[in-house]
Each structure stands twice: as C-alpha cells, then as structure tokens.
C-alpha cells in the first residue's frame, strides 16, 4: 500500500514537472514581443512615417528589442534586416519592410520612408555681402545667384527689397529672399556703403613696394627681410600656390596690406566677361577673408590695367572692368616702377638697379615685383638700404593712398 502511494506521488510529481515544462515552453513560444525604435530611441510601429532629408547618404538605422515573459527590464537586442530601398536623391515616399528576429522568432513592420526637401536655396551675392559704391555713380546691383539642391537654379525667384541712394553718402541695406518649391526660404542681406572717394597726399619721396603672384616658397624669406628694416609693403595675392595660403595670414599679421590679384591668374578665364572677372575676384577675396578675417577692397589686374592680351578673349573688357570697379568703390593699382623681374631679367643686381633707378624718377613710386621670384626677393634688402639711406619712406598701400593707373588699351 505504501509502495503504491509512493508510486502515485512520484508519478504526480513527474506529471506536474512535465506540465510545468510544457507551460514554460508554451509561454516561451506564445508570449514574446519585439519593439522597434529609431537610433535615437523613438518608438515606431507598423505604417509609421519616417522623414529623411533629400540627399542624405544613408537611411536611418532601425533597431529592435526582443522580450518574452522572463524579461523584466531591457530585453535583448534583435537582428534587423530590411526589404526594399528608397531613392534618397528623389523626393517621394518609399515603403520598406523591417524584419526583427531572435532565437527563431520574427516580427515585421513596414515603414513609410518619406524623402523630403528641408534645405533652403543658397544665395550667392556677387561682390560680397558688403560693398562700397562711389558717391554720384548710378547704382547697379552687382548681381546674385540662387541654387536649390532640388529645384536647381532659382535665381529668377529671388525678391530684392531695399533701395540705394547713390547721390547721398551713407549705408544702405538690400535684402534678398528666395523660396523653393517645398517652401524652404532663405534670406541674406547686403550692405552698400555709398562713399566719397578719398585720397591723401602721402608726402614726398614715398615708395610703395608691391609684390604680385604669391604667396609662394620665398614669401617668408621676404617677410623676414622686411621685418629687419621695419618696412611694410603690399601683397597682391593669388591662389597659385595653395600650400602657402597660410602665408596670407602671416602677411596681414606682420602689418602688411593684403590685396587681390587673382584666384587663377588665367587670362583666358578671367577676361572673357565682367562676370567671369568678378567670380575670380570674389573667390580670391574669400581666401583672403578665411586667412585674415576680412576682404580686401584693393585690386591689381593681372597684366595691369593697360594689358592688351585681354583683347584675345573680349574686346573692350579692360575699359568695362576699370569703369565697373571704380563704380563699385574698388581701388585698383598699377605701377610706375617696374623691377623687370617678369621676364626682362633674372639678375638680382639688375632688379635692384631697375627699382632704384625708377624710384629716383618719381616723387611717389609704386614698384612692381614678384615674391615668387627668388632673385627678385634677394634684391629687396639692397633696395631698402638704398632708399632709407637716401631719405625715402616705404609705405603699404591703403584705401587713401594714391593709385597709379596705366592708360587702358582695350
């Protein structure tokens, strides 16, 4: 009897254990869940809308967490795969299915990926956000462009508000506004300074040493020579040697004038039209601003204002450009003393002789040299020593300096 009761008890315990195990297995397979989120933890569910910015490189990352009846807290990260693609370079809606799987269990949701335009058009003001205009010259807006990443060229949609009284000295604000087809709007402003052209007599026996086409490999050497004699000069800079761009900042830091020469110095590009010239001018001024914190309002035309090579690319371009820069309040400087380092000689002594001889013929001299020519840089110390011992003052060009102009031949 006792044995029989014992067998019944053992059998009952076994049955209960089996039932418990079966229950656990049943719960394991029936009571589980997957929760889906974006990478930042935002909960999403089937048919949720996910906005993606047009042009974005990748779809957002979708994550999933698995939980069953045994989990009390965070659950376990599940593997997520997707079916379907979205063209991120095309506005539209794209259904994509995301499948979460863990330990043999799966769940899928379908998300509506909306590729939308959230970026406003970019407005570029030709001539910059701040310009000078000479009092009495009829004002003409230097122009602008507006490009949208979806709609393309939307320049025709730009609305301009504000006026400039070119007959009254003062500061005037012009506002440029444009909106794309998605409703994204951008606004920029331009300050126009209507100014009286001022020129100050620098006195007698004044020398403006100017250096074109740099900075380059010999610019730092030149700066050290100038420091030695406490002489300040003017650098008409280019982007011919991009690895030396940092020397532009150094020129300004040491107290010299940094002015625009050309970004490319390619006649066949810059002298095809007024717009082409100012595109190049603005590019170089952008470099100057990046290095010095401000743009320059002083310019030297590649080849000088009297160059004739520009005729090959556009008849009358130099006449148009000299008139236009003057109206815009931009000062341009030619020279009345040539060092001959642009092709006439490669002799340091001859460069020094040419400059010294030219200086003696003028009360105020603007000297042309090139700091990308080692032999010309080597002549500078001799020029300064001679000038200082003979009572000459070396100055950098400023907006009140006299600007020597050549006769325009095109």
Rosetta blueprint (number, residue, H / E / L):
1 X L
2 X H
3 X H
4 X H
5 X H
6 X H
7 X H
8 X H
9 X H
10 X H
11 X H
12 X H
13 X H
14 X H
15 X H
16 X H
17 X H
18 X H
19 X H
20 X H
21 X H
22 X H
23 X H
24 X H
25 X H
26 X H
27 X H
28 X H
29 X H
30 X H
31 X L
32 X E
33 X E
34 X E
35 X E
36 X E
37 X E
38 X E
39 X L
40 X L
41 X L
42 X L
43 X E
44 X E
45 X L
46 X L
47 X L
48 X L
49 X E
50 X E
51 X E
52 X E
53 X E
54 X L
55 X L
56 X L
57 X L
58 X L
59 X L
60 X L
61 X L
62 X E
63 X E
64 X E
65 X E
66 X E
67 X E
68 X E
69 X L
70 X L
71 X L
72 X L
73 X L
74 X L
75 X L
76 X E
77 X E
78 X L
79 X E
80 X E
81 X E
82 X E
83 X E
84 X L
85 X L
86 X L
87 X L
88 X L
89 X L
90 X L
91 X L
92 X E
93 X E
94 X E
95 X E
96 X E
97 X E
98 X E
99 X E
100 X E
101 X E
102 X E
103 X L
104 X L
105 X E
106 X E
107 X E
108 X E
109 X E
110 X E
111 X E
112 X E
113 X E
114 X E
115 X E
116 X E
117 X L
118 X L
119 X L
120 X L
121 X L
122 X E
123 X E
124 X E
125 X E
126 X L
127 X L
128 X L
129 X L
130 X E
131 X E
132 X E
133 X E
134 X E
135 X L
136 X L
137 X L
138 X L
139 X L
140 X L
141 X L
142 X L
143 X L
144 X E
145 X E
146 X E
147 X E
148 X E
149 X L
150 X L
151 X L
152 X E
153 X E
154 X L
155 X H
156 X H
157 X H
158 X L
159 X E
160 X E
161 X E
162 X L
163 X L
164 X L
165 X L
166 X L
167 X L
168 X L
169 X L
170 X E
171 X E
172 X E
173 X E
174 X E
175 X E
176 X E
177 X E
178 X E
179 X E
180 X L
181 X L
182 X L
183 X L
184 X L
185 X E
186 X E
187 X E
188 X E
189 X E
190 X E
191 X E
192 X E
193 X E
194 X E
195 X E
196 X L
197 X L
198 X L
199 X L
200 X L
201 X L
202 X L
203 X L
204 X L
205 X L
206 X E
207 X E
208 X E
209 X E
210 X E
211 X E
212 X E
213 X L
214 X L
215 X L
216 X L
217 X L
218 X L
219 X H
220 X H
221 X H
222 X H
223 X H
224 X H
225 X H
226 X H
227 X H
228 X H
229 X H
230 X L
231 X L
232 X L
233 X L
234 X E
235 X E
236 X E
237 X E
238 X E
239 X L
240 X L
241 X L
242 X H
243 X H
244 X H
245 X L
246 X H
247 X H
248 X H
249 X H
250 X H
251 X H
252 X H
253 X H
254 X L
255 X L
256 X L
257 X E
258 X E
259 X E
260 X E
261 X E
262 X E
263 X L
264 X L
265 X L
266 X L
267 X H
268 X H
269 X H
270 X H
271 X L
272 X L
273 X L
274 X H
275 X H
276 X H
277 X H
278 X H
279 X H
280 X H
281 X H
282 X H
283 X H
284 X H
285 X H
286 X H
287 X H
288 X H
289 X H
290 X H
291 X H
292 X H
293 X L
294 X L
295 X L
296 X L
297 X L
298 X E
299 X E
300 X L
301 X L
302 X L
303 X L
304 X L
305 X L
306 X L
307 X L
308 X L
309 X H
310 X H
311 X H
312 X H
313 X L
314 X L
315 X L
316 X L
317 X H
318 X H
319 X H
320 X H
321 X H
322 X H
323 X H
324 X H
325 X H
326 X H
327 X H
328 X L
329 X L
330 X L
331 X E
332 X E
333 X L
334 X L
335 X L
336 X L
337 X E
338 X E
339 X L
340 X L
341 X L
342 X L
343 X L
344 X L
345 X L
346 X L
347 X L
348 X H
349 X H
350 X H
351 X H
352 X H
353 X H
354 X H
355 X H
356 X H
357 X H
358 X H
359 X H
360 X L
361 X L
362 X L
363 X L
364 X E
365 X E
366 X E
367 X E
368 X E
369 X E
370 X E
371 X L
372 X L
373 X L
374 X H
375 X H
376 X H
377 X H
378 X L
379 X L
380 X H
381 X H
382 X H
383 X H
384 X H
385 X H
386 X H
387 X H
388 X H
389 X H
390 X L
391 X L
392 X L
393 X E
394 X E
395 X L
396 X L
397 X L
398 X L
399 X L
400 X L
401 X L
402 X L
403 X L
404 X L
405 X L
406 X L
407 X L
408 X L
409 X L
410 X L
